[in-house]
């Protein structure tokens, strides 16, 4: 089995889809705005997708107050310090890091402009 996508109910799927595309390299694969916004975004390799939507029938989790260790979306990143600065300029905030671990990993935890946790990972030994 291969994962097709993970889905997240968010407060503003339209703006979030645009931000993820502009700043994290996602590519819109499918989207609609009626009856509510739904977007399928693929990573820049076209290997993994996320679905973000704003469905008024259900609550949006309070991502801003949720500990990032409970839920975060992690990205392979070859230059964590540079990407941290780039994302901060685009409205993200640094939560923790930039941490250099004994195994060679470099990690940073951030929140996108809507409070959703994203992690940047430069692994000492590649896992994917």
C-alpha positions, 0 to 999 in steps of 0.5 A: 500500500502507498499513501495517497494523501493526508487530509486537514480541515483548515480555517482558510483552504483557499489562502493556505493552498496558495501559500503552500504552493508559493512557499513549500513547492506544492502543486495543485492536482485538483481543487474546487470551491463549491460547495466548500473549498477543497484542494489536493496538493502534491509535493514537488516530486509528485509522490505525496499529496495533502488535502486541505479543505474548509468544510463548514459542517465540522470544526477546525482544530485549534492548531495554534494551541496544539503542541506540534508533537501532537500533529505536524507535517514534516518536509525534507529540506536541504538547507534548514536555516535558509528555509526558516528565514524564507518562511518567516518572511512569508509569515511563518513563525519559528517554534523550535530549532534550528536543532543539530542532533548527534546523528547529523539531523538538522530540524526546525519546527515552525507554524504556517500563518494559520498556526498549523505545525510544519517541520523542516528536516535535513536528515544526516542519513536520508530516510525517504 
